[in-house]
């Protein structure tokens, strides 16, 4: 079998393959770029595996006039920039020791050994420069069946890196066949070893969770996480019951809106300040009795997310009139400015006056004169 794709045939990528093969080394595209190309999904990152050592890769790149960046020499990785595109080149390797988070590796010349240290069979696929697929662990049938399955023993793979628990759910959400459901053996291993997630950093857990929730429909997988006791470990207090309803109502809602719907304590995900603020704002707004027009003024178009979350949590269909009112609140312009109240009001009194006027404006959905707003502010 051969795969195709512009990412593989560009002069920049072919130059990297030639750099290695012309020097007598094996060079194979590997991992996500191969998997996605075979699924006709977009390819973003280009990873190449080789039997050349990192030092040899650097020397060959420099001799070819390409930029080489030693991004992870201890683990055999060098990033080679060709045609402005980064190509992550990693020496074939095997794990010598693992502690559930990190691995001590040894370099090898065998592609089968390199494949054996990966997580899922669909990620252990390689391709030659001409697109010929190399499948040392017979993972191609799993990919074609969209069966996310650990390589060999699931518990052994998880003990090597406990983050693979969340990767199992994330990959199933993105690449699994919904009709098949989750791999039973893998799910059982994740449930049995869930405590290992305590050894993983909050940043890594947060990144995996966000990617999972960004899948087109993560609801079945999140439900399985809840049943396996995984969801409560990473998001204490979360409730996934309404997630399928929300995704049906708002299939294009982003992962932050989905996270807000789940509720719970997201502190352990170590989100960015901006993302944490958006999530918390949506969480509160969806659960408080705030009028749609006011929500639109407060949250902008995020008010629509809040109203849809509210409807999903209540098990009710969305109210078209409420959604329209929220959009109107977003578009409307509060007519009063601080200068309209000065010099009569100053300092804290000025801020309080503006707040009173805006509350009246929101309550009347913008149908109030500027004179009335000034009177309300001064009252």
C-alpha positions as CSV (number, residue, x, y, z in Angstrom):
1,X,0.0,0.0,0.0
2,X,1.1,3.5,-0.8
3,X,-0.1,6.8,0.7
4,X,-0.2,10.1,-1.0
5,X,-0.2,13.7,0.0
6,X,1.3,17.0,-0.8
7,X,3.0,17.1,2.5
8,X,5.1,14.1,1.4
9,X,5.9,15.1,-2.1
10,X,7.1,18.7,-1.5
11,X,10.7,19.4,-2.4
12,X,11.4,20.5,1.1
13,X,10.4,17.1,2.6
14,X,11.9,15.1,-0.1
15,X,15.2,16.9,0.5
16,X,15.2,15.7,4.1
17,X,14.5,12.1,3.0
18,X,17.3,12.4,0.4
19,X,19.7,13.9,3.0
20,X,19.5,10.7,5.0
21,X,19.0,8.1,2.3
22,X,21.9,9.4,0.1
23,X,24.2,8.9,3.1
24,X,23.1,5.2,3.4
25,X,20.5,5.7,6.2
26,X,16.9,4.6,6.4
27,X,14.3,7.4,6.6
28,X,10.7,6.8,7.3
29,X,7.8,9.1,7.9
30,X,6.1,8.0,11.1
31,X,3.2,8.5,13.5
32,X,0.5,11.1,13.0
33,X,1.4,12.2,9.5
34,X,1.2,8.6,8.2
35,X,-2.0,7.9,10.2
36,X,-3.8,11.0,9.1
37,X,-2.7,10.6,5.5
38,X,-4.1,7.1,5.4
39,X,-7.4,8.5,6.9
40,X,-7.5,11.4,4.4
41,X,-7.2,13.8,7.4
42,X,-5.1,16.9,7.5
43,X,-1.4,16.5,8.2
44,X,0.2,19.2,10.3
45,X,3.5,17.9,11.7
46,X,6.0,15.8,9.8
47,X,7.9,13.3,11.9
48,X,10.7,11.1,10.4
49,X,12.3,8.1,12.1
50,X,15.8,7.0,11.0
51,X,18.7,4.7,12.0
52,X,21.1,7.7,11.9
53,X,22.2,9.0,15.3
54,X,21.3,12.5,16.3
55,X,24.9,13.7,15.8
56,X,24.9,12.2,12.3
57,X,21.6,13.9,11.5
58,X,23.0,17.3,12.6
59,X,26.2,16.7,10.5
60,X,24.2,15.7,7.4
61,X,21.8,18.6,7.7
62,X,24.6,21.1,8.0
63,X,26.4,19.6,5.0
64,X,23.2,20.0,3.0
65,X,22.8,23.6,4.0
66,X,19.8,22.9,6.2
67,X,19.2,24.3,9.7
68,X,19.4,21.7,12.5
69,X,18.0,22.3,16.0
70,X,18.9,19.8,18.8
71,X,15.4,19.8,20.3
72,X,15.8,16.6,22.2
73,X,19.2,14.9,21.9
74,X,18.7,12.7,25.0
75,X,15.7,11.2,23.3
76,X,17.3,11.2,19.8
77,X,15.4,14.1,18.3
78,X,16.7,16.8,16.0
79,X,14.5,19.3,14.2
80,X,15.6,19.9,10.6
81,X,14.2,23.0,8.9
82,X,13.9,22.5,5.1
83,X,12.0,25.0,2.9
84,X,10.9,26.8,6.0
85,X,9.1,23.7,7.3
86,X,10.2,21.9,10.5
87,X,10.8,18.1,10.2
88,X,11.3,16.3,13.5
89,X,13.8,13.6,13.0
90,X,14.2,10.9,15.7
91,X,16.6,8.0,15.8
92,X,15.0,4.5,16.1
93,X,15.0,3.8,19.8
94,X,13.8,1.4,22.4
95,X,12.9,2.0,26.1
96,X,15.5,0.9,28.6
97,X,13.7,2.1,31.7
98,X,10.4,4.0,32.4
99,X,9.0,5.5,35.5
100,X,5.4,6.3,34.4
101,X,6.4,9.7,33.1
102,X,9.8,9.6,31.4
103,X,11.8,7.0,29.6
104,X,15.5,6.2,29.3
105,X,16.0,5.2,25.7
106,X,18.7,3.4,23.8
107,X,19.2,3.9,20.0
108,X,18.6,1.0,17.7
109,X,18.7,0.2,14.0
110,X,15.5,-1.9,14.0
111,X,12.3,-0.2,13.0
112,X,10.3,-3.0,14.8
113,X,11.9,-2.1,18.1
114,X,11.1,1.6,17.5
115,X,7.5,0.6,16.7
116,X,7.2,-1.5,19.9
117,X,7.7,1.5,22.2
118,X,4.8,3.5,20.8
119,X,1.3,3.6,22.3
120,X,-1.3,2.5,19.8
121,X,-1.1,0.2,16.8
122,X,-2.4,3.0,14.5
123,X,0.5,5.2,15.6
124,X,3.1,2.6,14.8
125,X,2.8,3.0,11.0
126,X,5.7,4.2,8.8
127,X,6.1,5.3,5.2
128,X,9.0,5.4,2.8
129,X,9.8,8.6,0.8
130,X,7.7,7.2,-2.1
131,X,4.7,6.6,0.2
132,X,5.1,2.9,0.6
133,X,3.6,1.9,4.0
134,X,5.7,0.0,6.4
135,X,3.7,-1.8,9.1
136,X,6.0,-3.7,11.5
137,X,3.3,-4.5,14.1
138,X,0.4,-5.0,11.7
139,X,-1.5,-1.9,12.8
140,X,-3.0,-1.1,9.4
141,X,-6.1,-3.3,9.9
142,X,-6.7,-1.5,13.2
143,X,-6.4,1.9,11.5
144,X,-8.7,0.8,8.7
145,X,-11.3,-0.4,11.3
146,X,-10.7,2.8,13.3
147,X,-9.9,0.6,16.3
148,X,-7.8,2.5,18.8
149,X,-5.8,-0.4,20.5
150,X,-2.8,-0.4,22.7
151,X,0.3,-2.1,21.4
152,X,0.6,-5.6,23.0
153,X,-0.3,-5.4,26.7
154,X,-2.3,-2.2,27.6
155,X,-1.3,-2.2,31.2
156,X,2.4,-2.4,30.3
157,X,2.0,0.5,27.8
158,X,0.2,2.6,30.5
159,X,2.8,1.9,33.2
160,X,5.4,3.3,30.8
161,X,3.6,6.6,30.7
162,X,0.3,7.2,32.6
163,X,-0.6,10.0,30.3
164,X,-1.5,7.3,27.8
165,X,-4.7,6.8,29.8
166,X,-6.0,10.2,28.5
167,X,-4.4,9.6,25.1
168,X,-6.5,6.5,24.8
169,X,-9.7,8.4,25.3
170,X,-8.6,11.3,23.1
171,X,-7.5,9.2,20.2
172,X,-10.8,7.2,20.4
173,X,-12.8,10.4,20.3
174,X,-10.9,11.6,17.2
175,X,-10.2,8.4,15.3
176,X,-12.3,5.6,16.8
177,X,-15.4,4.1,15.1
178,X,-18.4,5.3,17.2
179,X,-20.2,2.0,16.3
180,X,-17.4,0.0,17.7
181,X,-17.1,1.9,21.0
182,X,-14.0,1.8,23.1
183,X,-11.5,-1.1,23.1
184,X,-12.7,-3.2,26.1
185,X,-9.2,-4.3,27.1
186,X,-7.8,-0.8,26.9
187,X,-10.7,0.7,28.9
188,X,-10.3,-1.9,31.6
189,X,-6.5,-1.2,31.8
190,X,-7.2,2.6,32.1
191,X,-9.7,2.1,34.9
192,X,-7.4,-0.3,36.8
193,X,-4.4,2.1,36.6
194,X,-6.2,5.4,37.0
195,X,-4.3,6.4,40.1
196,X,-1.2,6.7,37.9
197,X,-2.6,10.0,36.6
198,X,-1.5,11.6,39.9
199,X,2.0,11.3,38.7
200,X,1.3,13.4,35.5
201,X,1.7,17.2,35.5
202,X,-1.4,19.3,35.4
203,X,-0.2,21.0,32.2
204,X,-0.1,17.6,30.4
205,X,-3.4,16.5,31.7
206,X,-5.0,19.9,30.8
207,X,-3.6,19.7,27.2
208,X,-4.9,16.2,26.6
209,X,-8.3,17.1,28.1
210,X,-8.7,20.2,25.9
211,X,-7.7,18.2,22.7
212,X,-10.2,15.5,23.7
213,X,-13.1,17.9,24.2
214,X,-12.3,19.5,20.8
215,X,-13.2,16.3,19.0
216,X,-16.3,16.5,16.8
217,X,-18.4,14.4,19.3
218,X,-16.5,13.5,22.5
219,X,-19.7,12.7,24.4
220,X,-19.5,8.9,24.2
221,X,-15.9,8.9,25.3
222,X,-16.4,11.3,28.1
223,X,-19.3,9.1,29.4
224,X,-16.9,6.1,29.3
225,X,-14.3,8.2,31.3
226,X,-17.0,8.9,33.9
227,X,-17.9,5.3,34.2
228,X,-14.2,4.3,34.5
229,X,-13.6,6.8,37.3
230,X,-11.2,8.9,35.1
231,X,-13.4,12.0,34.7
232,X,-13.6,12.6,38.5
233,X,-9.9,12.3,38.8
234,X,-9.1,15.1,36.4
235,X,-12.3,17.2,36.9
236,X,-13.7,16.6,40.4
237,X,-17.4,17.3,40.6
238,X,-18.0,17.1,36.8
239,X,-21.2,15.8,35.4
240,X,-21.2,14.5,31.8
241,X,-24.9,13.7,31.6
242,X,-25.9,16.7,29.6
243,X,-23.0,16.7,27.2
244,X,-24.7,14.7,24.4
245,X,-27.6,17.1,24.5
246,X,-25.4,20.2,24.3
247,X,-23.4,18.8,21.4
248,X,-26.6,18.1,19.6
249,X,-27.8,21.6,20.2
250,X,-24.4,23.3,19.5
251,X,-22.2,20.9,17.4
252,X,-19.8,23.8,16.6
253,X,-19.3,24.9,20.2
254,X,-15.7,24.9,21.2
255,X,-14.0,22.8,23.9
256,X,-14.2,25.7,26.5
257,X,-18.0,25.7,26.2
258,X,-18.0,21.9,26.6
259,X,-15.7,22.2,29.6
260,X,-18.0,24.8,31.2
261,X,-21.0,22.5,30.7
262,X,-19.2,19.6,32.5
263,X,-18.7,21.8,35.6
264,X,-16.5,20.6,38.4
265,X,-13.2,21.9,39.6
266,X,-11.0,22.7,36.6
267,X,-8.0,24.0,38.7
268,X,-6.2,20.7,38.1
269,X,-6.1,21.3,34.4
270,X,-3.8,24.3,34.7
271,X,-5.5,26.3,31.9
272,X,-4.2,29.6,30.7
273,X,-5.6,32.7,32.5
274,X,-7.7,33.6,29.5
275,X,-9.1,30.2,29.1
276,X,-9.8,29.7,32.8
277,X,-11.6,33.1,32.9
278,X,-13.8,32.2,29.9
279,X,-14.6,28.8,31.3
280,X,-15.5,30.1,34.7
281,X,-17.6,32.9,33.3
282,X,-19.5,30.5,31.1
283,X,-19.9,28.1,34.0
284,X,-21.4,30.8,36.3
285,X,-23.6,32.5,33.6
286,X,-25.2,29.2,32.5
287,X,-26.2,28.4,36.1
288,X,-27.4,31.9,37.1
289,X,-30.8,33.5,36.3
290,X,-29.5,36.3,34.1
291,X,-31.8,37.6,31.4
292,X,-30.6,36.9,27.8
293,X,-30.2,40.5,26.8
294,X,-28.1,41.2,29.8
295,X,-26.0,38.1,29.1
296,X,-25.4,39.4,25.5
297,X,-24.2,42.7,26.9
298,X,-22.0,41.0,29.5
299,X,-20.5,38.1,27.4
300,X,-20.9,39.1,23.8
301,X,-21.6,36.1,21.5
302,X,-20.4,33.8,24.4
303,X,-23.9,34.5,25.8
304,X,-25.3,32.1,23.2
305,X,-23.0,29.3,24.5
306,X,-24.2,30.1,28.1
307,X,-27.9,29.9,27.1
308,X,-27.4,26.6,25.2
309,X,-25.5,25.2,28.2
310,X,-28.3,26.3,30.4
311,X,-30.9,24.6,28.2
312,X,-28.9,21.4,28.0
313,X,-28.5,21.3,31.8
314,X,-32.3,21.7,32.2
315,X,-33.1,19.2,29.5
316,X,-35.0,21.8,27.5
317,X,-34.8,22.8,23.9
318,X,-33.1,26.1,23.3
319,X,-35.4,29.1,23.3
320,X,-35.1,31.0,19.9
321,X,-36.4,34.2,21.4
322,X,-33.8,34.1,24.2
323,X,-31.0,33.5,21.7
324,X,-32.2,36.4,19.6
325,X,-32.3,38.6,22.7
326,X,-28.8,37.6,23.6
327,X,-27.6,38.6,20.2
328,X,-29.4,41.9,20.4
329,X,-27.7,42.5,23.8
330,X,-24.4,41.9,22.2
331,X,-25.1,44.3,19.3
332,X,-26.6,47.1,21.4
333,X,-24.5,50.0,22.6
334,X,-24.9,51.3,26.1
335,X,-25.4,55.0,25.4
336,X,-24.2,56.5,28.7
337,X,-20.6,57.6,29.3
338,X,-18.8,58.8,32.4
339,X,-18.6,62.3,31.1
340,X,-22.4,62.4,31.0
341,X,-22.5,62.2,34.8
342,X,-19.7,64.5,35.6
343,X,-19.0,66.7,37.5
344,X,-22.1,65.8,39.6
345,X,-20.7,62.3,40.2
346,X,-17.1,61.6,40.9
347,X,-14.9,58.6,42.0
348,X,-16.8,55.7,43.5
349,X,-20.1,57.4,43.1
350,X,-19.5,57.8,39.4
351,X,-18.9,54.0,39.0
352,X,-21.9,53.1,41.1
353,X,-24.1,55.5,39.1
354,X,-23.0,53.9,35.8
355,X,-23.7,50.5,37.2
356,X,-27.2,51.5,38.2
357,X,-27.9,53.0,34.8
358,X,-26.6,49.9,33.0
359,X,-28.7,47.6,35.1
360,X,-31.8,49.6,34.1
361,X,-30.7,49.6,30.5
362,X,-30.3,45.8,30.6
363,X,-33.6,45.3,32.4
364,X,-35.5,47.2,29.7
365,X,-33.4,45.6,26.9
366,X,-32.1,48.9,25.7
367,X,-35.6,50.6,25.5
368,X,-34.8,53.5,27.7
369,X,-33.9,57.1,27.0
370,X,-30.6,58.6,27.9
371,X,-32.4,61.1,30.1
372,X,-33.9,58.3,32.2
373,X,-30.5,56.6,32.5
374,X,-28.9,59.8,33.8
375,X,-31.7,60.2,36.3
376,X,-31.2,56.6,37.4
377,X,-27.5,57.1,37.8
378,X,-28.0,60.2,40.0
379,X,-30.7,58.7,42.1
